[in-house]
Amino acid sequence: MSSTATAISADTVDRPDPITRHSLVEDIIALFSGTVLVVLGVAMFRQASMVAGGTTGIAFLIHYASHVNFGLALFLINLPFYWLAWRHMGHEFTLKTFAAVALMSAEIELLPRVLSFSTLNPLFAAVAGGLLIGTGMLILFRHRASIGGIGVVAVLLQERRGWRAGQVQMTIDCCIVAAALFVVPLPQVLLSVLGALTLNLVLAMNHRPGRYVAR
């Protein structure tokens, strides 16, 4: 093989693939599928009287302490974070996140009409619920969206500082779960910790800078 051909071949191998942008249809499907997975995990946590992390966890705490509608609490808590997202992450990320949170709020209220648990082991709920929420969040992150609140902060810090979103999320989630000691029994708090660890393990393993470049 000639030196020219070798150079061309090496250049072809070494040249990184161009970033592939998601289409509008792909984004819509991702928002729906991601939020459905998150809501299924949240439903498991709710059935087992557990709490989650992020603004979802804060909504859980408010719901358990005051019996305020969970979906409404989730939607309202996220409102201040949209300003942060708009300023630092752009209008596309903000609008997608707003749509994801609105979808979640509606799906959480509609889910009991189509799904109920007659038997749900709390330990299984912690692990499976964490996996579902983490996977749903991963889908949303990869389509430039989040479930709001802490997810916005985690994505922002990863893009601006290089901090792993999963590790940021885990640190904040542990603080939120610790606050649950004031409103739920200790066994449920311990299960919530397991759920948070499972959720954030999914993110820490799969959502790293440079690992996924589609937009």
C-alpha positions in Angstrom: 0.0 0.0 0.0 1.4 3.4 -0.9 2.2 6.0 1.7 -0.6 8.2 0.4 -3.1 5.4 0.7 -1.8 4.7 4.2 -2.2 8.3 5.3 -5.7 8.4 3.9 -6.6 5.2 5.7 -5.1 6.4 9.0 -6.9 9.8 8.6 -10.2 8.0 8.0 -9.7 5.8 11.1 -8.6 8.6 13.4 -11.1 11.2 12.3 -14.0 11.4 14.8 -17.5 10.9 13.6 -19.5 14.1 13.3 -22.1 14.8 16.0 -25.4 13.3 15.1 -28.4 15.5 16.0 -31.7 13.9 17.2 -34.7 14.6 15.0 -37.8 16.2 16.4 -39.6 12.8 16.3 -36.8 11.2 18.2 -36.9 13.9 20.8 -40.7 13.5 21.3 -40.4 9.7 21.6 -37.5 10.2 24.1 -39.5 12.6 26.2 -42.4 10.3 26.4 -40.5 7.1 27.0 -38.1 8.7 29.5 -40.9 10.2 31.6 -42.9 7.0 31.5 -39.9 5.1 33.0 -39.4 7.7 35.6 -43.1 7.7 36.6 -43.1 3.9 36.9 -40.2 4.1 39.2 -41.8 6.9 41.2 -45.0 4.8 41.5 -43.0 2.0 43.0 -41.3 4.3 45.5 -44.7 5.8 46.3 -46.3 2.4 46.9 -43.5 1.5 49.3 -43.7 4.9 51.1 -40.2 5.8 50.0 -38.8 9.1 48.8 -36.7 9.8 45.7 -34.0 12.3 45.1 -34.0 15.7 43.4 -37.1 17.8 43.1 -39.1 14.6 42.9 -37.9 13.8 46.4 -38.8 17.3 47.6 -42.3 16.8 46.2 -42.5 13.5 48.0 -41.6 15.2 51.3 -44.2 17.9 50.8 -46.8 15.3 49.8 -46.2 13.1 52.8 -46.0 16.0 55.3 -49.0 18.1 54.0 -50.9 15.7 51.6 -50.6 18.3 48.8 -51.2 16.8 45.4 -48.0 15.2 44.4 -48.1 16.1 40.7 -48.9 19.7 41.4 -46.1 19.9 44.0 -43.6 18.5 41.5 -44.6 21.0 38.8 -44.5 24.1 41.1 -41.1 23.1 42.7 -39.5 23.1 39.3 -40.6 26.5 38.3 -37.6 28.5 39.7 -35.2 26.2 38.0 -36.4 27.1 34.5 -34.8 30.5 34.8 -31.5 28.8 35.6 -31.9 26.5 32.7 -32.9 29.3 30.3 -29.9 31.4 31.3 -27.2 28.8 31.3 -28.5 25.8 29.2 -30.4 27.6 26.4 -34.0 27.7 25.3 -34.0 24.2 23.7 -32.9 22.5 27.0 -35.4 24.6 29.0 -38.4 23.9 26.8 -37.7 20.2 26.6 -37.3 20.1 30.4 -40.5 22.0 30.9 -42.3 19.6 28.6 -40.8 16.6 30.5 -41.9 17.9 33.9 -45.3 18.7 32.6 -45.6 15.2 31.1 -44.4 13.6 34.4 -46.9 15.6 36.5 -49.8 14.5 34.2 -48.6 10.9 34.0 -48.2 10.6 37.8 -51.8 11.5 38.3 -53.1 9.4 35.4 -51.1 6.2 36.2 -53.3 4.9 39.0 -56.1 4.6 36.5 -54.2 2.1 34.4 -51.8 0.5 36.9 -51.9 -0.7 40.5 -49.7 -3.0 42.6 -51.4 -5.8 44.5 -48.0 -7.1 45.7 -44.8 -5.1 45.7 -41.8 -6.1 47.8 -40.2 -2.9 49.3 -36.7 -4.1 48.6 -37.6 -4.9 45.0 -39.3 -1.5 44.7 -36.1 0.3 45.9 -33.9 -1.5 43.3 -36.2 -1.7 40.4 -37.6 1.8 41.0 -34.1 3.2 41.1 -33.2 1.5 37.9 -36.3 2.7 36.1 -35.9 6.3 37.3 -32.2 6.3 36.4 -32.7 4.9 33.0 -35.5 7.4 32.3 -33.3 10.3 33.4 -30.5 9.0 31.2 -32.8 9.0 28.2 -33.8 12.6 28.9 -30.2 13.7 29.5 -29.1 12.3 26.2 -31.9 14.3 24.5 -30.9 17.5 26.1 -33.7 17.5 28.8 -34.1 16.6 32.4 -36.8 16.1 35.0 -36.1 19.6 36.3 -34.6 21.0 39.4 -31.5 19.1 40.5 -31.2 17.5 37.1 -30.7 20.9 35.6 -27.9 21.7 38.1 -26.3 18.3 37.5 -26.2 18.6 33.7 -25.0 22.3 34.0 -22.1 21.3 36.3 -21.2 18.4 34.0 -21.1 20.6 31.0 -19.4 23.6 32.7 -17.1 22.0 35.2 -16.7 18.4 33.9 -18.3 17.0 37.1 -20.2 13.7 36.5 -23.9 14.3 36.6 -24.5 11.1 38.5 -22.1 12.0 41.3 -23.6 15.5 41.7 -27.1 14.0 41.7 -26.1 11.4 44.3 -24.6 14.0 46.7 -27.7 16.2 46.6 -30.0 13.1 46.7 -28.4 11.9 49.9 -29.2 15.2 51.6 -32.8 15.1 50.5 -33.2 11.5 51.6 -31.7 12.3 55.0 -34.4 15.0 55.4 -37.0 12.2 55.0 -36.1 11.1 58.5 -38.5 13.8 59.7 -41.5 12.5 57.7 -41.2 8.8 57.1 -40.1 5.8 59.2 -36.4 4.8 59.3 -36.9 1.5 57.3 -38.4 3.5 54.4 -35.5 6.0 54.6 -33.0 3.2 54.4 -34.8 1.8 51.4 -34.8 5.2 49.9 -31.0 5.4 50.2 -30.8 2.1 48.4 -33.1 3.4 45.7 -31.0 6.6 45.3 -27.8 4.7 45.1 -29.2 2.4 42.4 -30.6 5.4 40.4 -27.3 7.3 40.6 -25.2 4.2 39.7 -27.1 4.1 36.4 -26.2 7.7 35.7 -22.6 7.5 37.0 -21.9 4.5 34.8 -23.6 5.7 31.6 -23.6 9.5 31.6 -20.1 10.8 31.4 -18.6 13.7 29.4 -17.6 12.5 25.9 -19.3 9.1 26.2 -22.4 10.1 24.1 -22.2 13.0 21.6 -25.6 12.9 19.9 -27.7 16.1 20.3 
